[in-house]
Amino acid sequence: MAYSSGRTYLAIPGPSVVPDRVLNAMHRASPNIYEGEIVEATYGIVADLKRVAMTKHHVAIYIANGHGAWEAAFTNMFSRGDKALVAATGVFGLGWAEMARKMGVDVEVMDFGKSSPVDPQRIAEALAADKAHAIKAVLMTQVDTASSALSDIAAVRAAIDAAGHPALLAVDAIASIGCDTLRMDDWGIDVVVGASQKGLMLPPGLAFVWFSDKALEAGRNSDLRTPYWDWQLRGLGEHFYHFFGGTAPTAHLFGLRESLTMMLDEEGIEAVWARHDRLARSVWAAFDAWGAGSNAIAMNMADARHRGRSVTAARIGNAGAGALRKWLETEAGVTLGIGLGMAMPGEPGYDDYLRVAHMGHVNAHMVLGTLATMEAGLSALDIPHGRGAIEAAAAAFAGGKTK
Ligand SMILES: *Cc1c(COP(=O)(O)O)cnc(C)c1O
């Protein structure tokens, strides 16, 4: 008999849990899109989106998922044949690079593998060797959702500057914005891409590209630009109809207004980051305890300094991860993320990997509840594991120190 009746919980790295308040805000009749509330709200939303990324520059909103944000950034930044250096730390970085290549950008991939952050030193060396300044932009992923590797954006900007190189810095923050600390202007980021369904706590459907004046200038004559994705009108247009290049995404905007209010005006963005830090440390403490004394259970990122605070990728050997995911879903109503990019479906090892998301609208009872449910599954399935994980996770939440 299965015991999964009750509220289900989706703990995968996107889409994340949508707060009831946000769902309720979206549950409205279509508004007048020519004047009134939705028009006025949008100006405030644009201003608040800049507060989320900590920038005084610009933001363009698209009706798209994260892949749309990827493509939007490229159409505005590049001309066919431009050179880009992509620092990849997992499947998403590689995917972003592949998209650029397919669009006609001359892409050089610097692959840091599946369990390492970007090494800024290697970026500095590559740029120092580029005497002709052919590389137009360096691309990186703040948290690669497949590996959960967190890379140091400020250090990469420092490496670019130390090489005396004019390259733009573009960051995929889809899995990290609203979860991990991100300071676009302070860190010298030129382009940030994000999407609605992760830290911003909305259903999928909105994509965001924040861009600096420097990126705007550098891309002014980009020949990859197409009318729909043009960030000049989306981000700098004077009229409401410029923002969306067509009908406004009405329900999503009402939802976004609510989630931005929750994040910025009620909790505060620094408190949002601190909550994610505390919850991530609970998850890590549990995995440390489960994996103690054996190497069958281990987090993908060995060094806590290089772990993203929105998702934790881990290995539970002997197909334990697959069995545990299945048990959690059928017996307990909890869905964990599949492993991504470690082994392909059908390959041996595929069922050795999983990911636990802790992004967006999450608090201690959700995360500690998930961990305790995982502990129950490990016991039920006779998967060998170290003791004390739940105690350690609770202690990390109760007294968690911030790094
Ligand atoms: C989720 C994600 C994407 C892709 O977003 P989609 O909405 O699935 O297109 C890209 N990059 C990162 C880092 C992500 O986490």
The ligand as an ORCA input file, in Angstrom:
! r2SCAN-3c Opt
* xyz 0 1
  C      16.627     25.742    -16.223
  C      17.876     26.270    -16.802
  C      17.999     26.594    -18.158
  C      16.908     26.316    -19.144
  O      15.718     26.909    -18.846
  P      14.391     26.413    -19.599
  O      13.336     27.278    -19.021
  O      14.234     24.969    -19.278
  O      14.577     26.652    -21.048
  C      19.181     27.137    -18.593
  N      20.217     27.355    -17.758
  C      20.145     27.049    -16.448
  C      21.324     27.304    -15.570
  C      18.976     26.490    -15.937
  O      18.910     26.164    -14.641
*
